[in-house]
Amino acid sequence: MRYLIEKDYKARQQVLRWEWKRLILKVMVKNPYLSKSEMVKRWRYFPLKSSKTRIRNRCILSGRAGSIYTRFRLSRICLREEGNKGKLVGVQRASW
């Protein structure tokens, strides 16, 4: 699962690298005075993985993709284990 975590990290870095260029091009496309066809052609030069929507939230410990708690970036399983160990700030075991 380590390779999934590394792959996610690289994808996030690529999104950060291309974010400003994508934003500038979006603004240029919305400008009515510029030619749309020229702007649309420029989209081809962007890598596919440079889009924010391609990023998948993954657990930073296990690499699991499902049921991720965004605040901690942990899966439900890892969250429970770390919470029981007392390693998470603001999380305590339920007792009543």
HURA-V272384 format. One record per backbone hydrogen bond with DSSP energy under -1.0 kcal/mol. NH is the residue of the N-H (numbers start at 1). CO is the residue of the C=O. E is the energy in kcal/mol with one decimal. If there is no record, write none. Layout:
# HURA-V272384
nh;co;e
NH;CO;E
NH;CO;E
This chain:
# HURA-V272384
nh;co;e
5;1;-1.5
6;2;-2.2
7;3;-2.4
8;4;-2.3
9;5;-2.1
10;6;-2.3
11;7;-2.1
12;8;-2.2
13;9;-2.0
14;10;-2.1
15;11;-2.0
16;12;-2.0
17;13;-2.0
18;14;-1.9
19;15;-1.0
22;18;-2.2
23;19;-2.2
24;20;-2.5
25;21;-2.0
26;22;-2.2
27;23;-2.0
28;24;-2.1
29;25;-2.2
30;26;-1.5
34;31;-1.1
39;35;-1.3
40;36;-2.6
41;37;-1.6
42;38;-1.1
44;41;-1.2
45;42;-1.3
46;43;-1.4
50;47;-1.4
51;48;-1.0
54;51;-1.3
55;52;-1.4
59;64;-2.5
60;73;-2.1
63;59;-1.1
69;74;-3.1
73;69;-2.3
74;69;-1.1
76;67;-1.3
79;75;-2.7
80;76;-1.8
81;77;-2.1
82;78;-2.9
83;79;-2.3
84;80;-2.2
85;81;-1.6
87;82;-2.3
91;88;-1.2
